[in-house]
Structures are given as C-alpha cells and as structure tokens.
Amino acid sequence: PISESYHDIQSRHLQLIGIGGSIGTALFLQIGFVLPHGGPGSLLIAFIFWSTVVMALNNCLTEMVTWIPVSSPFVRFADRFVDEALGFCSGLNFYIFLAILVPFEITAFNLMLNFWTDKVPIAAVITFVLLCYLLLNIFAVRFYGESEYWLAIGKVILAIGLLFFTFITMLGGNPHHDRFDFRNWDSSKVEGTPFVEYYHTGSTGRFMGFLSCLIQASFTVCGPEYLSMTAGEAEHPRRNLPRTYKGIFIRLSTFFVLGALCVGILLPYTDPNLQLALSNPKPGAGSSPYVIAMQNLDISGLPHVVNVLIMLSVFSAGNSYVFCASRTLYGMALERKMPRFLTKCTGSGVPVYCVLLTIAISLLAFLGVSNDSSKVLGWFVSLVTASQVLNYAFIAFTYLRFYAALQTQGIDRGTLPYTGWLQPFCAYVNRVYVVSLSVSLKQIYSLIFTSIMPWIIGYTVFLPGNWDTTTFVFSYLVLFLMPVIFVIWKLLHKTKFKRVEDITLFEDERRVIDAYEEALIIPSRMPLKKIFNVFLG
C-alpha cells in the first residue's frame, strides 16, 4: 500500500526536528553521571568514538532515505532488502524503544518541575503532558512541525548557551573570579584525572571507566534515525533531505562532543554534589552537572533559567518520540505486520490509531506515582539503550543489502540524490561496532567488535558482588527477545532471505514521489532564508 501521509513538513522544520529529537534529558542531565566513573578524558573520548559510529550510520541512512523517502523508512527497508522477519523485528524493536522513551521523558519532566515545588501531584503532571502530546500529534502534521520547530530552537539556545557559559566561567568570568581553565584535567590538582579507575585499579580500571562512558554515549548520541521518520511527510524530500542530512551530524556532534568536554571542564570527577546526584539524585536540574557548577560558583538566578529550558528540551524530545513511534507503527501496518486498522488516517493524514496506541503505552509513566522517579528513570534507560544500539545494527546491515542490490541490478549510485562516502565501509563499521549479523569479507572486524556494544551495557552485574536481577533483565531483555521473535515470525510466515537480484526498490512509491516533485513549484529564497540555511542546513 502507498502511504496516505501528506508532504507538509517544511525544510526549516526538518532542520530542527533531527536536532530536537536527539537533544533531551541525556544531554543536559545524565551526561554528567558517568564523569565519576571514567573522568573527563574517558568521557570525551567515548563521545568522540561513538560519534564516528553515528556519523557512519548517518551516511548509510542518507543514501537510502533521500532516494526512497517513505514513511518509517529503515523499518520497511529491512523488510524489502533483507527478510520480512527482520523487518518485523526491526519495526517492533524501534517502536518499543521510542514508546518507552515517552514515559522516560515525562518522568524527567516531573523531576524538572520538582526543582521549584513538589506540591503538584505526579499524576496531574503526567496527565497534562500526555494531553499536550495527544493534541500536538493528532491535530494536523503542520502543527507538530511548527511546535517542534520552536521547541527545538529552545534546545539549541540552551545547548549553545551552556557552551558559552563554560567558556566564560573557565576564563574567570564568574563571581569567584576563578580562572580554572583545564584544572580538572590536571592530575597534579585532581588526583586520578583525566582517566579514572572504575571498579578495578590500573589499566583495567581505567578501561572499565571508559566502557561506562561509552555506554552513556551510546544512549546519548543519536539523531539521524529521527530525521528519517519524517521522510514520508517531508516537503520536496529529494531536495530538502540531502541538505539536512549533510549538516545534521556536524551540528549534533558539536553539541554532544563539546557537551562532554564542557562537563569535564566545569566539574572535577570527585565533586561531592555530583557524587550525591549519582546515589541520591536531587529534584530536577539540581542533578544537572551544569547547575551543580553554577551552584559551586555561587551564580544565582541562572539555574532557574536553565531549568525552564531543560523542561522545554525534555517536553520537545517526548513530543518527537510520540511522532516517530506512531510513524513506525504506521509503516509496519502498511506492510501488513500490524493490524490493518492502524493504517487509518485522519483527513489531514495523521495515523490516528497509531498515535493513540503510543499514548496508551506512555501511561507507564504512572509508575512514578508509586515509585521513586529516579529509579523509574533508571528502569527506562536500561530497557531502551540496548534497543537503540540494536536498531543501528539493523540499519547498517540493511544498507549492505541495499548497496548489493544496486550493484547487482545495474543501478548507478551516481544517479541517486545523495551518494555516501566510504561505502560500503561505513556500513561495515557500524555493523561491527554494534553487532555482526552475517559473515563478511570484513570478518576480522566481526571477531573483534561483534558483541561490544549490546552486550556490555549491563556488564557490571557480572562483577563480583554486583548481581542484580532487575538490572540484568532491563539490560538484556531486548537482546534475547528479538531473536526469538525473528524465528517465530519466520516459521509462522515461512519468510525467505531476499536474494539481491530479487530485491524490489520501492518502484511504485518512487514513481509517486517523482510525480509529486515534478509538479512542485519551488519558490525563490529570500536573502534571510539563505543566511538561515547556512547555519541550520
């Protein structure tokens, strides 16, 4: 079936949806939680390292999605290019990931509010946020795009503002007139820095500290997959999507990598308030490393401003997750992997039942009514991190099949709207960093990296005296569940692994897009719009 969704998401919306969907609680609060584990050096290197993985993933997605801009693209690509069973697993895995992130952000939103008061009932906060998400995602896509656009601008302002805050205060622009520069990186002033030992001493301890930081980076650094979900509703996708993809990773890596650097500059890994945030998190932004730094420097007023902007950031991320989750479910329904009623769209092209089901799953946020909010956040994080990493593996392997199909079927990659560089090496890099799905010529990479990311996420439970059943289940449930679902689907539906010569490249959908773009009248850009696009894609 061809998607009924409309192409209403404009270029300026695309440019910030990718940023808005990836900047949330993890960047502004949780990024500092692993600083005591690995120190500033390990934190920075981990974020740089994982950014290269996401960059390679962005390269794969850009080439596929800009040529075939359909709803829920990489889920449907796994179905068409690999195996219907993998398509189902990919879609279900990504949907679970996104749907669980919605209550995660709602729980974080409640923590932000508690920075000022705990008088507002948790149930009332959850109900209010869910109602806002419902209204924004049901009543026309253009409202979602516009609202997300302005909310994402608030995130960008906050991220840039915190970078400037770090630069100014480290040079002495603070009430203490203390020019601390890179003091927290100097082992003569902060013992053990910049590479901190974790659980063990010596090189083993420092490596384990790095692993802890890498796990946080794999949860925090993301982005291109969210932009992909807008492909089926993007205005002039073959023109706007390549331009947006080209710039999005540079902007995201700037926020994530420089953010990791800033945290290591502002706070020593031994900061007692940061240590307290790990064992007994303060309400709201009091757990943020930036706010802790402001309090250490006796800066008043600014923590309240930061808290407001963090709340907008959290709200915006949750809104994006509802949108992306509903489109993932919609794409699966189009491929007959979910009940057909989920393909029902409103008059404005919104998959209404997909949105309603996602909101229903988000009711898990009410777990925070009877449990400590910080504990609930930890449950959600453990569940979704492995799911996100596994999703990257599916995307990378799907690209390898796409690449092989183009070669076998004689399609010149030079005719595509975008041609990724260093392909198919980027896909191999992604696959071996995440999880290997087949034996390839790059098998040496598979031998070294095949299990690194998905299996180390909960590695601490295997250390002596650290076993925790709940942590183990939340860390590894998805990894054990997906192979079982794959086998069951394959046996029930008797699916076959697609041969590259038999792979269909969405010919019908591409013809629809071709006709749509040929009928478009592209308005000339105003000078201010040209300037805007220099900075935002």
Beta strands, then each sheet from edge to edge (+ up, - down):
end
